[in-house]
Amino acid sequence: MRALLWLFDTLISLYIWLVIAQIALSWLIQFGIVNARQPFVMQIGDFLYRITEPALGPIRRRLPDLGGIDISPMVLIIGLMFIRMLVHELFFSMMRAL
C-alpha cells in the first residue's frame, strides 16, 4: 500500500515540475531569451503544452480575466498539493484504524 502512495506522490510531484517547466519556458520565449523557432525548443514546448493544457484549460475558462496575468498554473499547483496532502491524511488515518 505504501508503494501506491509513493507512486501517487511521485506522479503528482512530477506533474507539478512539468507545470513549472511550462511556465519557465513560456517566460523564456516571451522575453526573447530562447528562440521558439528552434526545433528542440519547439519539441519541448509542444510536449509541455500537450501535457499541461488538459489540466490548465478548464481552470483558465473558469477564472476571471485578469488582464494578461495567467494564474491558472498557480491554482493547479495549489490544487495538486491539496489533493496530495488529502490522500496522505486519508492513508495515514486508514493505517491508524487498522
SVG drawing of the C-alpha trace seen along z (x, -y; Angstrom):
<svg xmlns="http://www.w3.org/2000/svg" viewBox="-16 -44 34 47">
<polyline fill="none" stroke="black" stroke-width="0.4" points="0.0,0.0 2.9,-2.4 4.2,-1.7 1.0,-3.0 1.2,-6.1 4.8,-6.6 3.8,-6.2 0.9,-8.7 3.1,-11.2 5.9,-10.9 3.4,-11.4 1.9,-14.5 5.4,-15.9 6.5,-15.2 3.4,-16.9 4.0,-19.9 7.5,-20.2 6.2,-19.9 3.8,-22.8 6.7,-24.8 8.8,-23.9 6.0,-25.1 5.8,-28.4 9.6,-28.9 9.7,-28.0 6.9,-30.4 8.6,-33.2 11.9,-32.5 10.2,-32.6 8.2,-35.7 11.3,-37.6 13.2,-36.5 15.8,-34.6 15.0,-31.4 14.3,-31.2 10.9,-29.5 11.7,-28.5 14.5,-26.2 13.4,-22.6 14.4,-21.3 12.7,-24.2 9.6,-23.6 9.5,-19.9 9.9,-20.7 7.3,-23.4 4.9,-21.2 5.4,-18.4 4.9,-20.6 1.8,-22.2 0.2,-18.8 0.9,-17.5 -0.3,-20.6 -3.0,-22.1 -5.7,-19.4 -5.5,-20.5 -4.9,-24.2 -7.5,-24.8 -10.6,-24.2 -9.1,-26.3 -8.4,-29.2 -12.0,-29.1 -13.4,-29.4 -11.1,-32.1 -11.9,-35.7 -9.9,-37.8 -7.0,-39.4 -5.7,-41.5 -2.9,-39.3 -2.0,-37.6 -2.5,-33.9 -2.8,-32.4 -4.1,-29.1 -0.8,-27.3 -0.7,-28.6 -4.3,-27.4 -3.4,-24.0 -0.3,-23.6 -2.2,-24.5 -4.9,-22.1 -2.5,-19.3 -0.7,-19.9 -4.1,-19.9 -5.0,-16.6 -1.6,-15.1 -2.0,-16.2 -5.6,-14.9 -4.5,-11.5 -1.7,-11.3 -4.0,-12.2 -6.6,-9.6 -3.9,-7.0 -2.4,-7.5 -5.8,-7.7 -6.7,-4.4 -3.4,-2.9 -4.1,-4.0 -7.6,-2.4 -6.0,0.9"/>
</svg>
